Amino acid sequence: GKGNARRAQALLQSPLAQAQELGGVLLGRDVEPATLSIKRLVALGSHEILSVRQACWRLCEADVERLKRAAAQSLRLCDAKWQDTRQWAFGFVRDCFGPEELTPPLLVAIADSVRADVMAFGRELITRFFDDEHGAEYLLKLAEHPTAGLQLYASNFLERFAAGNLEHLQ
């Protein structure tokens, strides 16, 4: 109940790794996801202690709709410090998020990560959710990027999107 939730939070503040480990276990077991802000959940995904990160994943999976409503914040899990959280987040987003949440600006932001795995994931999502309606918006945002890789991606994208369609090119 609430006491365990407070205890979990207190243990996470401890300088002792073992105490934080226990805090992670309690967090995943006894804490209601809605009692934590999305910002706090995202922070837990980058925690040093594995049990805390695993608790973060469980809490997110138990509160999908709230995370979808706060997509701009929750998608930051894709760029977490730890690869295990990023891999989990990629699967979570693939399974739970659709075109309503994954708007062009958010997808371009993912693709703009400095981490190669996140950049590749962003490109995968853009390719998957790309449609003619948003094509021009994606191209403009991608073409403006200083990253050579994203500009190359944009030019390949342009060839595919605007092939034989002068209206799209203009």
Number of C-alpha atoms within 10 A of each C-alpha: 9 11 10 15 19 16 15 25 17 13 21 24 12 13 9 10 14 13 16 24 20 17 27 26 19 22 28 21 16 18 21 15 21 13 10 12 12 19 13 11 22 24 16 23 29 21 20 14 18 19 19 25 26 21 24 26 21 15 20 22 14 14 13 16 13 15 21 19 12 14 19 16 15 19 24 19 26 27 23 21 15 16 14 15 24 21 17 16 22 20 13 18 20 12 9 13 17 13 13 9 18 19 17 21 14 18 24 23 16 23 24 21 17 11 14 11 16 21 22 15 21 22 19 15 22 23 12 10 16 18 13 11 8 12 18 17 14 22 19 12 16 25 18 11 14 10 14 10 14 20 17 13 15 22 15 11 19 19 12 10 19 16 11 10 10 8 7 13 12 7
